[in-house]
């Protein structure tokens, strides 16, 4: 995930300052040094020295809730206040940007060109927020950016109107007699890299490697593979072609494309570059697939990455160009006119056949790195209200619904207010209506093998009966001649691997209890999650890793650890003894993919 302008500096500083080796006694001294830096550009000789001992860990792990540290939130607000004051006092754009670039590079977060590119790309958004007079801006920034650190004080509290009655839909169980089935192909997170250089530099010390302008590899062992590479690499066009070629050997009726076309070269995006990549992929889909394709946005599609401007923001900062592009392209791919709501916010609803509805939402604006949330978050509420109303219409028409989404609920990356309201919507009834499943990923970024999924769907009641994931060994493929065919294989079938009858809620619910008691199933989950990727398989998954994975599965609202704690405690109590499962209410069918940078 990309970190925006000031957040590059703030995140690095805060992680360094709040690491286990930091000394809280230096807090006041550090503030003094930063004041001097922001006010007159003076760099005390002790500033790099004070920062040097602190390590920079993984910036955000969306699966964990960090313990609240008052210094983290205080320092965040202090640093942003200094930068905002500098702007309000009339400092030139160049002065502010040079200060931020110096800090970014000095603290070794990224190379000079990565820092320069990201800061230049994102500068105008934060300048706009400051100049618009947004009140207590530093507080709002930190509440959103550091939601995972407990900095949020609940500013984003709003709710939507739900229909009063419960769902009357007669939900099925695995005991229902099922009819014939059809298949759906899911593609996700392609991250097309037009600058990918086969046999280039795989160890570049930048967010994305194997680029044409990163120089040669130092040795054959550090060369990028022909197809792509485990180490911070995305998808060259020939990998996309190969994936579609292999997927077409399957027999599917529909395609779900759940977003992320643009590469992780987040310091070098532009509207024109993003548009070219997006149109190239949509055109390729139109050429290769003779069935309806249902696309949604990923968080990487806009420029700058992650930023979804409210409709009232116009001009060069507007995201409307992306909605305009999608309105025509998506209608062509789907075979239905979805222009009205796509132009409004990148979401739509279509009934491809009687009794079946696909609802595609744009969950990306809920992303905590979307700085426009600070300016106006009302459009989140508007879209969720549309979702609730559309689901009610589907209920009245006795339709089964699949919901397509990109940003998964339950992680620190999605605004809690969205999580809460989304969960209210999909859990409105007294019975579970489906299960949330994460998607596959074409890009290996990072350490996973490329893959796609095939879902088996009942032709009468449109519930998911099984899915299989298909992948190939990237190391093996790269070790053979480029013109030799790739050995794709079925990684697993959900029903076969977990010994369940179907993907119905009662079956998945019971599987969770089996996972608590039989941790070998959690090890299988870990293997499937990384798709036999070499590094994760060698690293393995210890007990803490197993607990984290169980919590990921059971958490739908970030910070709500009740289900997670219940299952973990149950596992400890049930060691060596039998137990009786209750019933877990799970979300309706969602296809999404957890994205990290």
N, C-alpha and C positions, 0 to 999 in steps of 0.2 A: 504494500500500500504506500502511496506517495505521501510525504510529509511536506507541508506547505511552508513557504518563506520563513516567517519567524519561528514556526514550529520546528524547523530543522535545528535551529540554535537552541530553542527552549528544551526540546526533548533530550538532546545530547547533554545539555547542562544539568537538567534535572536528574537524569539517570546517573550521571557522574556524581552529582552532589548527594543523592539519596542512596547511593550504593552502600554496601556494608562497610566499606573502607573509609567513608566520608566522615568528617569531623564537624558536628553541628556548631562547634565553637567558632568556626570560620564563616558562619553565615553572615554576620554583620560586616566582616572584612570583605567578603565576596560582594556584598551589596555595594559597598563603597567603591570597589574597583569597577563594578559595572556602571555605576553612576558616572564616574569619570570617563569611562569609555563612551557612553552614550551622549554625554553633555559636551565634551570637548575633544573626544577622539584620543585621549591619553590611554596608553596601554601600560599599566604598571608591570614591571618586570616579574612581579610575583603572581600575576594572573595565570599565565601558562603553568607556572609551578604548582599553584593550588589546584588546577584542573587535571594536571598530568596523572596523578595516582588513581584517578577514578576510571573504571572500566565502563565501556558502553555495551550493555547486554542487548539481547533482542528487544527492540524498542517496545513493541506491543504484542503480547500473546493474547489473542482474543478469547482464549479458552479459560483464562484465569482472572480472578478478581484480586487486585493487589491490595495489601493492607493500607488503610488510610494513614498518610503521613502528612501532618499539617505543614511541614516545610515544603513539601512538593507543591501544594496549592499556593502557598504564600509566595514562593519563589517564582512560580509561573506568573502570578498576577503582578509581581514586582517587575519582572523583565518586560512584560508586555506594556506595563504602565510607562516604563522608561522610553520604549520605542514609540508609543502613542504620543507622549509628551513631546518627544523630539519632532515628530511630524507637526503637531499643533503649534509648536513654537517657530515654525517656518523653516526648519532644516530642509535643505535641498534633497531631492530624490536621490541624487548621486551619493550624498553623505550617508543617508540611511542605508542604502544598498551596500555601499562599501563596508560599512560597519558590520552588517550581517554576513557579508561574504567572508570578511576576515575571521569572524567567530566560527563560522561553519568550517573553514579550511583549517584554522589553527587547532581546533579540537579534533582534527583528523576524522571527522565524520564521513567525508567524501572528498573526491578530487576537486581541484579548482574549477574544472569545467562543469562538473555535476552541480556544485554549489551555485556557481554563476548562473547556469541554465535554470535551475529550479527557482532561485530567488527572482530572476528577471521575469520568468513566466508568471509567477504568482503575486508579484509586487502590487499590481494595479488593483487586485481584489481587496487586499487589506488596506491600501490607501483609500479606496472607495468607502470601506467600512468606517475608517477613521473620519474621513471628510464628511460623511453623511450625518455625523453627529450621534451615532449609536451610543446610548448611555451605558456606563460601566462596561465598556467594551472588553477590557482586560479580564473582568470577572466572567463574562459570557464566553469568551474564548476558552478560558481555562476549564469552565464547567463542561464544555463540549469536548474539547481536546483531551482532557484528562478525566473523563467519565470513569475510566477503568481504575483510576487511583482514588476514587471517592471524593473528587472535587465538586461534583454536581450537588447543588443545594435544592434541586427540584424546580428550577425555573421553567423547564419544559413540561408543565403540567396542563394537559388538556385532555378532553375525552370526546368521543364521537357518540352519536345517537344510534342505539341498537334497536331493532324490532323487539317488541315486548315479549312475544311468544317464543317458545323454544322451537328448534327445528322439528318439523313434523315428518321429515323424510325418514322412511323406514330403512335404517342402516342395516346392511347385511353383515353376516358373520361368515366365518369359514365353513360353516355347516350348510350354507345355502348351495343349492344345486347350480353350478355354473354352466354357462353356455360355451360357445366357441370363443377363441381369443384372437386378438390382433396385436401387432407389435408397434412400439414407438421407439425411434432412435433419439437419444439425447447426446448432443454435442455441447461442450461448454469450455470456456476459458482457452480459446485458441491462441490468443496473444500473438498475432501475426507479426513477425519481425522482418521487414523488407531489407534490413541492413545486416542480416545474419551472414557470417563468413565461415563456411565450412573449413575446418582445420586452422581456424584463427586462435586467438588467445582466450583460453577458458578461465584464466586466473588473472583478471584485469583489475581487481580492487574497486570496481564500480558496481552499481546496482544491477546492471545487465552487461554480460560479457559476450564474446564471440562477435564483436562489431567490426566492421570494415576499417574503422579508424582507430583501433586499439593496438595496432602493431602485431607482429608475429608472436607466436607462442615461444617461450624460452626453451622448450624441449618437446619431444613427441608426446611425453606423458601429460603435458599441459595443453595439448591441442584440443580444440572443439571437435566433436564428432561431425560426420556428414549430415546425419539426420537431425540432430540437436544435441544438447549436452545437459547432464544432470546439474552442473554448477552454474546457476544464475544465467540460464539461456532460455530463449523462447522458440517459437515455431517458424522455421523457414517455409517458403511456399511449397516446396516439394514434400514436406511432412504433412501439410494440410491436404495436398492432393492425394497422398498415400492413405491418409486416414479416411477420407471420403471414399476412395476407391475400395478399401477394405470394408467399410461400413455398408456399402451398397451390395456386398455379397449377402447381407441379411435381408429378410423380407419384412419391411415395415410399412405402415400405413400413413404415419405422420412423423414429423421431425420437430423436436423441441430444441431450440438453440438458446441456451441460458446465459449468453452474454460474455463480454470481455474479448474484443477483437484486437485492441491496441496493445502494443508491446509494453514491457516494463522500462523502456527508455524514457522515463517520465521527465527527464530534464531537457528533452529535445522534441516535444510535441508541438503541434500547431493545428489550427482548424483545417488547413489544406491537407496536411499530412494525414490527420485522422480521417478526414473525409475520403481520401483516396483509398486508405486501407479498408474502411468500412464498406465502400461501394464495391471494391474488388471482391470482398468475401460474399456480399449479398448477391452480386452478379454470378459468382461461382456456384452458390447454392441454387440460384434460379436455373443455371445451365445443367447442373448435375442431378438435381432432385426433381422427379416428376410427381411428387406428392406435396401436400401443404407443409410449409415450414413455419413454425410459430416462434418468432424471435423475441427476445427482450434485451434491454441494455445491461452491460456490466459497468462497474464503477470507473473503468479505464476509458470509456468511449468519449467523454467530453474533453475539452481543452480549456483550462488546465485539468489534469486528472482529478477526479473526485468532486469537482465543483459544479453544482447544479443550481444555477441562479434562479430566483423567483421570476415569474413572468413580468413583473413590473420593472425589472432591470433590463435595459435595452442597450443597443450599441454593441461594442466589441466585447463586453463582458457577458452578454446574453448567451444562454444555451439553446436558444430557439433554432439555430441553424441545424442542430442535431435532431430536434423533433421534426423539423421540416423535411430533412433527409429521410428519416424513418417513416414518415407518414405515407410517402409514395412507395418506398422499397418494401415495407412490411405488407401493405395491401396486395402488392404483386405476389409476394411469397406465400401469403396466407390464402389468397383467393377470395377474400372478403374486404370490404371497405372499412378500415379501422381509423380513418383519418381524424375524426373529431376528437377523440380522447388522446390519441397519440400526439397530435399537435398541442394539446393542453398540457400533457405531462409525461408522455411516453408509456402509457398503459392502455389496455384494451380488453374487450371481452368478445368471444366468438363461439358460436355453436356449430361445430363442423358436421354434426349429424344429430338427429332427434334424440333427446334425452342426455346429451353430452355437451358440456361447456368447458372451454379453456379460458381462464382468466389470467392475464399477464399483467403483473404489477411492476412498477419501477420503484424498487425499495432502496435504490442507491442514494437518494437525497437524505436518507436517515443516517448516512455515514457520518461519524463524529468528526472526520477530517473535512467535511463539507462546510467551509467557513460561512457559507450563506445561511446556515441555520441560525447564526448569531444575528443576522439582519432580519430574517423573516422565516418562520417555520410553519406558517399557516397552511401552506400547500400540502404538507405532510398529512394534516388533518383532513383536508379536502379529498385527497386520494383515498384515504382509508374509509372515509364516509361513503365514497363511491363503491369501494369494495364491499362494504357491509350491505349497501342497497342492492348491488348486483347479485350477491349471494342470496339475499332474500327473494329476488326475482327468480333465481334459479330454483330455490326451494319451492316457490309457488308453482313453478312449471315442472316440478318433479325431475329436475336435471341433476346429473352427477357432475362434479366440478373437479378439474385439476387446476391448481394455482401454480403459476411459474414465477419464481423470484430469484434474485441474485444474492443479495446480502442476507445471510441467514440470521434469524432471530436468536437471541440468547448469548450473543458475544458482545464484548466491550466496544466493538466498532460501530454498533447500531444504537442510535439514541434510545434510551430506555422508554421514553414516552411512546415511541413507535412500537417497541416490543410489547408493551402493556396493552395498547389498543389493538394491535394485530392479534394478540392472543385472545383478547375478549371476543373478537370477531369470529375467529375460527373455532373457538371453544364454546360458542354461545349455546349450543344444544346440550342436552343431558347425556348424549351418547357420543363416543368418538366416531368421526366420519372418515378417518384415514390416518396416514402416517407421513411425516416429513422425511424425505430422502435427499441426501447430498448428491451432487452430480459428479460426473467424471471430468477429466481435464485433458485437453490435447497437449498443452504445454507441460514440460516436466518441471517447471519452475516451482520449487526446487526439490531435487532428489527423488522425484517420482517418475514412473514410466508413463508415457502417453496412453490415453485410453478413451473409450466411449462406452455408453450403456445402451442396452436394449431392454425395454419394459414389455412384459406380457400383460395385456389388458383384456378383461372380460368384455366380450362384444355386446352383451346385453345390459349389464349394470355398470360397466366402465370402471370397475375397481382394479387395482393392481394385483396381479396374482404372483408375479415373480419378476426379477430382473437379473440380467447377467452383465458383467463388465468384461470388456475385451481390451487386451493390451499386448505389448511386446517388450522384450528385453533390449533396452536401448544400448547397453554395452555390446551385446552380441551383434545387433544390427550395425553399429558403427565399426565393428571389427571386420566386417565382411565387405567385399566390393560394393560400391554404391549401386551398381546395376543388378545386384542380387536381390531376390524377393525377400521381404521381411516375414518372419515367422510369428504371426499374430496367434494368440491363444486366449481361451476363455479363462479369465482369472478366477471367477467363481460365479455360481448361481446363488442368490440369496436363500432360496428355499432349500437347496441341497447343502450349502455350507453350514447353515444354522439349524438344519433339521426342523423346519416348520412346514406347515401345510400351504401357507400363502403369505401375502403381505397384509392381510387383514389386521386391524388394530389389536384384536384379542391375541393373535399369534405373535405379533411383535412385542406386545406387552409381556407375554409369558417368556419370550426370549430374553428380555431384560433381567428377569428373575433368574433365568438359567445362567446368564453372564455373571451375575453376582456370585453365584455358587460355583461356577465352572470358569475359572479365569483363562483357560485355554481358548475359550470363545472370544475373550477380549484380545488375546494375542492374535487370533485370526482377524479380528476387526482392524488391529494395527497394521497387519500385513496388507489387507485389502485397501486400507486408507492410503498407503504409500505405493500400492500396486507393485510390490516386489522390488522397489527401488533399492539399489545396492547399499547405499549409506545407511538408510533407516534400518534395513535388515541386519547389518553388521552392528549397529548401535544397540538395537534391541529395545524392549519396552519393559521397564522395571515396575514395581508396584505403584509408585507415584504416577507413572505414565498411564498405567491401567486405570487408576482412579480418575485421572484427568479425562480419559476417553469416556468413561462411564458418565461423568458429569456433563461432558459435551452432548452426549446423546439425550440426557434427561432435562437439560436446561433450555427453556424457551424465552425467559426474560432475564437479561443480565442482572446479576446481583441477587436473584431469587434462587437460593441454594437449597430450598426445602426438599425438592425431589432428589437432588444429588446427595444430600446428607442422609436422606431416608434410605436410599439404596446402599450407600457405603456402610451405614450402621447395620443394615440388614445383613450385608455380607459378612461383617465381623461377628454378628450374633449367630449367623447360620453356619459358621465354619464347623464342619463335622456333624451337622444335624440337619434335619429336614425343616422346611418352612412352607407356608401356604401363601401363595401370591394373592394380592388384592387386584385392583384394576386401575391402570394408569390411563388418565385421559390424555390423548395425544392430539397433535395438530392435524388439520386436514392436509391433503396431499400438496406438498410443496417441493419444487425442484430448485435447488440452490447449490452454491459452491462457496466454501470458505476461502477467501483470498487474502494472501499476505504478500508483502514485498520484502 
